Amino acid sequence: MRNFHTALRLAAVVFQMIFMAFYAVAGIGLLGFTIASAMGQASWLTLPIQFGSNPPVDLGWIVQIALTAMVLGLVVYLPSNQRILRLENSHRRFSINMQDVARAYDAVHKADRAGVFELKSEFDAVRERMIFLRNHPDLNVLETDLLEVAAQMGAISHELAEVYSDEKVDRARAFLAQRQQEVKMIEERLDEAKVIANDIHNWAMRVEIEEDIARSEIQRLSELLSDVMPELDLPEGADLRQASRMANGRMIELAGRQAAE
């Protein structure tokens, strides 16, 4: 695709040069013919024009002079247009060259981050990168000046490539992935701890409710036994356990008396 665009630009430049040469030759030829006609060395163009019933008027010489002036005007205008075209082509070539330099520098920088280059001195580093670019399958068709610029840029950014080398970047990514895995494990353990804490809290609430129910039952039994305690000669302030022990003693004593009788 790039070679196709280059061929189109080259064809456009060739056609522009051909048209410029044609206009220049036509202008010079018309100018010489008009001068020769004015000096009587050649005849003017014949172009009779009749207006109504008036006799025809020959306006060929006017048309010839106007055509000559128009072609000469184009010839005068073409050099300035050619300068504009040269500027546009120069700007286009500059843009294309900058894209090529950026592409070559990107390849050099990636190779530098991968640890391909080992030479440390500036001259050797640039030369090593030039050899790499010349052997690159996609960049070996570029001009030597572009490759040299990209190699110099790669040598300048060598320190940056060392700081952000592929090995260090991979190590940092692995470390971050491990940290992320640890954080995930901690979050899972926190979720389990929350579940266990909720279970313990609910269990404690159930135990407290059961204790409250047991206290209520004991209180109800104490109230029921409050009427029986005077008949058993129990003190009024005795608790449920004490009343139970004393009642058992009374029952054993009464059973002994009945057996004796």
C-alpha distance (Angstrom), angle and dihedral (degrees) to the residues before:
residue distance angle dihedral
M1 . . .
R2 3.78 . .
N3 3.83 91.7 .
F4 3.82 89.1 50.6
H5 3.81 92.0 54.4
T6 3.80 90.2 46.9
A7 3.81 90.8 52.4
L8 3.81 91.1 49.6
R9 3.80 91.8 51.6
L10 3.78 90.8 48.2
A11 3.82 91.5 49.7
A12 3.82 90.8 49.8
V13 3.80 90.9 52.0
V14 3.82 91.3 49.5
F15 3.81 92.7 50.3
Q16 3.80 90.9 48.3
M17 3.80 90.5 53.2
I18 3.83 91.1 48.5
F19 3.81 93.0 50.7
M20 3.79 91.6 46.8
A21 3.79 90.8 52.1
F22 3.82 90.4 47.5
Y23 3.81 93.0 51.2
A24 3.80 91.8 46.1
V25 3.83 92.9 50.9
A26 3.83 91.7 44.2
G27 3.80 91.4 49.2
I28 3.78 94.0 49.0
G29 3.83 91.5 45.7
L30 3.83 93.8 49.2
L31 3.80 91.2 46.1
G32 3.82 92.1 51.9
F33 3.80 91.6 45.4
T34 3.81 92.5 49.6
I35 3.83 91.9 48.1
A36 3.81 89.9 48.9
S37 3.82 90.1 49.4
A38 3.79 91.3 49.9
M39 3.82 90.8 50.8
G40 3.79 91.9 48.7
Q41 3.78 94.3 -111.7
A42 3.81 92.1 114.6
S43 3.76 135.7 22.9
W44 3.76 124.0 -104.8
L45 3.76 122.6 -116.5
T46 3.81 112.1 -85.7
L47 3.78 115.8 -133.2
P48 3.82 112.2 154.6
I49 3.81 113.3 -163.0
Q50 3.79 123.6 -174.3
F51 3.81 124.4 -159.3
G52 3.79 111.2 -158.4
S53 3.80 114.4 -56.9
N54 3.78 93.1 -19.6
P55 3.77 118.0 112.7
P56 3.83 115.0 -93.1
V57 3.80 117.4 -89.2
D58 3.79 122.5 -147.6
L59 3.86 107.6 -128.7
G60 3.80 96.1 165.5
W61 3.79 93.7 109.7
I62 3.84 90.6 53.6
V63 3.81 91.6 50.5
Q64 3.81 90.4 47.0
I65 3.80 93.0 51.4
A66 3.83 92.1 45.0
L67 3.80 92.2 49.1
T68 3.80 90.8 48.2
A69 3.82 91.3 49.8
M70 3.80 91.7 48.5
V71 3.80 93.9 50.3
L72 3.82 91.0 45.7
G73 3.80 88.9 50.9
L74 3.80 90.0 53.7
V75 3.79 90.4 47.8
V76 3.82 90.1 52.0
Y77 3.82 91.2 46.8
L78 3.81 96.1 48.0
P79 3.85 97.4 71.8
S80 3.81 91.3 56.1
N81 3.79 89.2 46.6
Q82 3.78 89.0 49.6
R83 3.80 90.5 53.9
I84 3.81 89.5 52.4
L85 3.79 90.3 49.5
R86 3.78 90.7 49.5
L87 3.80 90.2 51.7
E88 3.80 91.0 49.1
N89 3.79 91.6 48.4
S90 3.78 90.6 47.0
H91 3.80 91.0 50.8
R92 3.80 90.5 46.8
R93 3.79 91.7 49.2
F94 3.80 89.6 47.9
S95 3.81 90.8 52.4
I96 3.80 91.3 47.3
N97 3.79 91.0 47.3
M98 3.81 91.7 50.3
Q99 3.80 90.2 51.0
D100 3.80 89.9 50.6
V101 3.79 91.2 48.2
A102 3.81 91.0 49.3
R103 3.81 90.7 48.9
A104 3.79 92.5 48.8
Y105 3.80 92.5 45.3
D106 3.80 90.5 50.7
A107 3.80 90.4 54.1
V108 3.82 92.0 47.6
H109 3.80 93.1 47.3
K110 3.82 92.7 49.7
A111 3.80 90.2 49.9
D112 3.81 90.2 47.3
R113 3.81 90.9 51.9
A114 3.80 88.8 50.7
G115 3.82 90.1 55.9
V116 3.80 97.6 -111.7
F117 3.82 95.6 137.5
E118 3.78 120.5 65.2
L119 3.82 106.9 165.9
K120 3.81 113.8 104.9
S121 3.80 106.8 -167.6
E122 3.78 115.8 92.7
F123 3.82 96.4 -122.1
D124 3.80 94.2 45.6
A125 3.81 91.5 44.5
V126 3.82 92.0 53.8
R127 3.80 92.1 45.2
E128 3.80 91.6 48.9
R129 3.79 91.0 52.0
M130 3.80 91.6 46.8
I131 3.82 89.5 55.1
F132 3.79 89.9 49.0
L133 3.82 92.2 51.7
R134 3.80 93.4 46.6
N135 3.80 90.2 52.7
H136 3.81 92.7 46.1
P137 3.83 109.8 110.1
D138 3.82 94.3 -139.9
L139 3.81 99.7 39.0
N140 3.80 105.8 38.7
V141 3.84 90.8 91.6
L142 3.82 93.0 62.6
E143 3.77 122.7 101.5
T144 3.78 118.9 -88.5
D145 3.81 92.5 -120.2
L146 3.80 91.4 56.6
L147 3.79 91.7 48.2
E148 3.79 90.3 49.2
V149 3.81 92.0 52.0
A150 3.80 91.0 49.3
A151 3.82 91.0 47.2
Q152 3.80 91.7 51.2
M153 3.80 91.1 48.7
G154 3.81 89.5 49.5
A155 3.81 91.5 50.6
I156 3.82 91.0 50.0
S157 3.81 91.9 51.1
H158 3.81 93.4 46.8
E159 3.80 92.1 108.6
L160 3.79 89.9 52.8
A161 3.80 89.7 50.0
E162 3.81 90.0 52.0
V163 3.80 92.7 50.7
Y164 3.80 92.4 48.1
S165 3.80 98.4 33.2
D166 3.78 119.2 154.6
E167 3.81 91.3 -111.2
K168 3.81 93.6 53.6
V169 3.78 92.8 43.2
D170 3.81 91.0 50.1
R171 3.81 90.3 47.6
A172 3.80 91.2 50.5
R173 3.79 91.3 48.1
A174 3.81 91.2 49.1
F175 3.81 90.2 49.4
L176 3.80 91.6 49.9
A177 3.80 90.9 47.1
Q178 3.81 89.9 51.8
R179 3.80 91.4 48.6
Q180 3.77 90.0 49.1
Q181 3.80 90.1 51.2
E182 3.82 90.3 50.5
V183 3.79 90.9 50.0
K184 3.80 89.1 50.3
M185 3.82 90.7 51.7
I186 3.81 90.8 49.1
E187 3.79 90.3 50.7
E188 3.81 90.4 51.0
R189 3.82 90.8 49.9
L190 3.80 90.2 48.3
D191 3.80 89.5 52.7
E192 3.81 90.1 51.0
A193 3.81 90.8 47.2
K194 3.81 90.4 50.9
V195 3.81 90.6 52.6
I196 3.82 91.7 48.4
A197 3.83 91.7 46.4
N198 3.81 90.8 50.7
D199 3.83 90.9 49.3
I200 3.82 91.9 49.9
H201 3.79 91.3 46.9
N202 3.81 92.1 50.4
W203 3.82 90.3 46.0
A204 3.81 91.4 51.7
M205 3.79 89.9 49.5
R206 3.80 90.6 51.8
V207 3.83 91.1 48.8
E208 3.79 90.8 50.7
I209 3.80 90.4 49.5
E210 3.82 90.9 49.6
E211 3.83 90.3 48.5
D212 3.79 90.0 50.8
I213 3.80 89.8 50.5
A214 3.83 90.8 49.2
R215 3.81 91.5 49.7
S216 3.79 89.6 50.4
E217 3.81 90.8 51.2
I218 3.81 91.6 48.9
Q219 3.77 90.5 48.8
R220 3.80 90.8 49.8
L221 3.82 91.5 49.7
S222 3.80 90.7 47.7
E223 3.80 89.3 53.8
L224 3.82 91.2 48.3
L225 3.81 91.4 50.8
S226 3.78 94.4 46.6
D227 3.82 89.6 84.0
V228 3.81 93.5 48.5
M229 3.81 97.5 47.5
P230 3.86 96.0 78.6
E231 3.84 91.7 55.1
L232 3.80 90.6 51.6
D233 3.83 91.0 49.5
L234 3.77 89.5 -117.6
P235 3.77 120.7 155.6
E236 3.77 113.0 -105.6
G237 3.77 94.7 -124.4
A238 3.81 95.9 52.4
D239 3.74 116.6 123.5
L240 3.78 125.8 -128.9
R241 3.84 96.0 -92.7
Q242 3.78 93.6 47.5
A243 3.81 90.9 47.7
S244 3.78 90.4 50.0
R245 3.82 92.2 52.1
M246 3.80 93.0 47.0
A247 3.82 91.9 46.4
N248 3.78 90.4 52.2
G249 3.83 89.7 50.9
R250 3.81 90.9 51.4
M251 3.77 92.0 49.9
I252 3.81 92.2 50.7
E253 3.82 91.1 48.7
L254 3.85 92.6 50.6
A255 3.78 90.7 47.2
G256 3.84 89.7 53.2
R257 3.78 92.2 51.4
Q258 3.77 93.5 50.8
A259 3.79 90.6 50.4
A260 3.81 91.3 51.4
E261 3.82 92.8 52.0
